[in-house]
Amino acid sequence: LDNDSFATDSSTSTASSDSNDGDNTGTAETSDNVYETNQSLDMYLGMHYPHSTTVASHDHESVPPILPHENAPHYGLFFPQRVAQLLTRLVGEQEGSDNSVPTKRAALDVGCAVGGASFELAKEFDHVDAFDYSATFVQAAKEMQQQRPQQDRNKHGKAITFRVPIEGDIYKDVRAVHDKDVTSEIQSRVNFFRGNACEMDQMQDQGIL
């Protein structure tokens, strides 16, 4: 990778076969790959987008977030965002002591899952390449990229919903929502694609990275 690119690994997403060799991704309903299942997708969407809200028929602004109560374990959330923030702080420290840092900066999110860290990186970087082996995760990240920012609630984008367990077999439906400071411009800085972290050299040779 170029010296002006910075990388972060925000999730563990692995598979044993190449995407072109009859892999076992399947569909979210039938796959034997845990990272392609609806259950994993629900968990990752909840972890990456903790500002998400319970689904209401007409008004999404008046409903509570996933953890509305005062003593909720907020430090257990925003893990992908905090990883990205740690990286940007370290980059800032490097820039403070290095006059050769380029004006345009790029970040690489290896194992981006559903994109929470990718959008956080895009707040500080001019461009973010983000990939994951899970086709289900990458598709969800791309759909989140099409979501209208919270400040544009009067505009409609495709709603992405996931389930949060309440008790036993009881679940509630939740609408995935970006943080308030994720704007359309920030969303446009990210390039999501499917890739294998074990084949980064090949991706670089092919000009993908």
C-alpha distance (Angstrom), angle and dihedral (degrees) to the residues before:
residue distance angle dihedral
L1 . . .
D2 3.78 . .
N3 3.77 118.5 .
D4 3.81 90.3 -116.1
S5 3.80 92.3 61.3
F6 3.77 123.3 89.1
A7 3.80 124.4 -162.3
T8 3.78 135.9 -152.9
D9 3.80 131.2 -179.2
S10 3.79 106.5 -145.8
S11 3.79 100.9 171.7
T12 3.78 143.8 15.0
S13 3.78 108.8 -111.6
T14 3.79 115.9 156.5
A15 3.78 139.8 163.0
S16 3.76 133.8 173.5
S17 3.80 103.3 -134.5
D18 3.78 136.1 61.2
S19 3.81 117.6 -102.8
N20 3.81 91.0 -118.0
D21 3.80 97.3 48.9
G22 3.80 104.8 74.3
D23 3.77 96.9 -81.6
N24 3.78 123.5 -167.2
T25 3.79 98.4 -115.7
G26 3.81 94.7 116.9
T27 3.79 115.2 159.3
A28 3.78 131.0 -44.7
E29 3.81 89.2 -103.3
T30 3.81 100.3 46.4
S31 3.81 109.2 22.9
D32 3.79 122.3 123.8
N33 3.82 87.8 -154.3
V34 3.80 107.0 95.4
Y35 3.82 91.5 -146.0
E36 3.81 91.4 59.7
T37 3.82 97.1 54.0
N38 3.79 127.9 105.0
Q39 3.80 89.7 -123.6
S40 3.80 92.5 58.5
L41 3.79 91.5 43.4
D42 3.81 90.7 53.1
M43 3.81 91.8 49.9
Y44 3.80 94.5 47.4
L45 3.80 94.2 46.6
G46 3.80 89.0 52.0
M47 3.81 91.8 49.3
H48 3.81 95.9 44.9
Y49 3.82 97.9 41.7
P50 3.83 107.7 35.2
H51 3.81 92.2 160.4
S52 3.79 87.9 69.0
T53 3.79 116.1 128.2
T54 3.77 136.8 -140.0
V55 3.76 112.2 -97.4
A56 3.81 115.7 -97.2
S57 3.79 125.5 -179.4
H58 3.79 98.8 -117.3
D59 3.80 112.6 -8.5
H60 3.80 120.9 57.4
E61 3.81 94.7 170.0
S62 3.80 96.9 66.5
V63 3.80 97.8 53.6
P64 3.83 123.9 93.2
P65 3.81 124.6 -106.5
I66 3.79 122.7 -109.9
L67 3.82 92.3 -86.5
P68 3.82 105.8 29.3
H69 3.80 100.6 158.8
E70 3.81 122.4 99.0
N71 3.81 97.6 -118.6
A72 3.79 96.3 46.1
P73 3.84 114.4 140.3
H74 3.79 94.1 -105.6
Y75 3.80 92.4 167.0
G76 3.79 87.0 62.6
L77 3.79 88.2 63.8
F78 3.80 132.6 62.2
F79 3.81 91.1 42.0
P80 3.84 93.6 144.6
Q81 3.81 90.3 47.1
R82 3.81 92.5 48.2
V83 3.81 91.0 50.8
A84 3.81 89.2 53.0
Q85 3.80 91.7 46.2
L86 3.80 90.4 52.0
L87 3.79 89.6 54.1
T88 3.79 93.7 48.6
R89 3.81 90.5 50.1
L90 3.80 90.6 52.0
V91 3.80 90.5 47.8
G92 3.80 89.3 50.0
E93 3.79 90.4 53.6
Q94 3.81 90.0 50.0
E95 3.78 91.7 49.2
G96 3.76 90.2 51.9
S97 3.80 90.6 61.3
D98 3.81 99.9 33.1
N99 3.79 120.9 69.9
S100 3.81 91.9 -174.5
V101 3.82 96.5 68.9
P102 3.83 108.4 128.5
T103 3.78 120.8 -115.4
K104 3.81 92.1 -126.0
R105 3.78 114.3 55.6
A106 3.79 131.5 -166.9
A107 3.80 131.1 -160.2
L108 3.79 130.1 -160.3
D109 3.81 119.3 -150.5
V110 3.81 108.1 -162.0
G111 3.80 110.9 -162.8
C112 3.79 93.3 11.3
A113 3.84 93.6 174.1
V114 3.83 106.9 -172.3
G115 3.80 95.2 -12.2
G116 3.80 108.7 -102.6
A117 3.82 94.4 131.6
S118 3.81 91.6 39.8
F119 3.79 93.3 61.0
E120 3.81 90.1 44.8
L121 3.82 90.1 53.7
A122 3.80 89.9 48.5
K123 3.80 89.1 63.2
E124 3.81 88.5 69.4
F125 3.81 105.5 22.2
D126 3.79 128.2 67.9
H127 3.80 92.9 -136.6
V128 3.80 135.0 12.8
D129 3.80 125.0 -164.5
A130 3.80 107.9 -160.5
F131 3.78 126.6 -178.8
D132 3.77 140.5 168.7
Y133 3.80 134.4 179.1
S134 3.80 92.0 -128.0
A135 3.80 110.9 91.5
T136 3.82 89.1 -163.4
F137 3.81 92.7 55.0
V138 3.81 93.7 46.0
Q139 3.80 91.5 49.5
A140 3.82 90.2 51.3
A141 3.82 90.7 48.9
K142 3.80 90.5 51.7
E143 3.80 90.5 49.5
M144 3.81 89.9 50.5
Q145 3.80 87.1 51.9
Q146 3.81 87.8 61.0
Q147 3.80 93.3 50.3
R148 3.77 116.4 113.0
P149 3.83 113.5 -114.3
Q150 3.79 115.7 -106.0
Q151 3.81 91.0 -106.6
D152 3.82 88.9 60.3
R153 3.80 96.5 55.9
N154 3.80 91.1 136.7
K155 3.81 87.4 67.1
H156 3.76 119.1 73.6
G157 3.78 127.4 -130.3
K158 3.77 130.2 171.2
A159 3.80 108.5 -72.7
I160 3.79 116.1 -126.4
T161 3.79 113.1 -157.7
F162 3.78 134.0 -174.2
R163 3.80 136.6 176.5
V164 3.79 127.4 -106.1
P165 3.84 118.3 -162.0
I166 3.80 114.4 -121.7
E167 3.80 105.3 172.9
G168 3.78 131.0 -23.2
D169 3.79 107.1 -39.4
I170 3.80 92.9 -12.6
Y171 3.81 115.3 112.7
K172 3.77 136.1 170.3
D173 3.79 125.4 -144.0
V174 3.79 115.3 -119.5
R175 3.80 130.3 -167.1
A176 3.81 113.6 -135.1
V177 3.81 110.1 -122.1
H178 3.81 132.9 -177.9
D179 3.79 124.0 -127.2
K180 3.80 112.2 -90.3
D181 3.81 92.7 -108.2
V182 3.83 94.9 56.3
T183 3.80 101.2 102.4
S184 3.79 130.7 -174.8
E185 3.81 89.0 -101.8
I186 3.81 91.2 54.7
Q187 3.80 90.8 48.0
S188 3.81 90.9 52.9
R189 3.82 92.8 57.0
V190 3.82 93.7 69.0
N191 3.80 125.4 86.7
F192 3.82 110.1 -162.5
F193 3.79 120.3 -165.9
R194 3.77 140.4 150.6
G195 3.79 116.1 -100.0
N196 3.78 145.2 149.7
A197 3.80 116.0 -113.8
C198 3.81 88.7 -150.1
E199 3.80 90.1 61.7
M200 3.80 101.5 50.7
D201 3.82 92.3 123.0
Q202 3.80 89.9 57.1
M203 3.81 91.5 46.3
Q204 3.79 89.8 52.3
D205 3.81 91.5 48.9
Q206 3.81 89.4 51.3
G207 3.79 91.5 51.0
I208 3.79 93.5 -114.3
L209 3.81 90.5 122.0
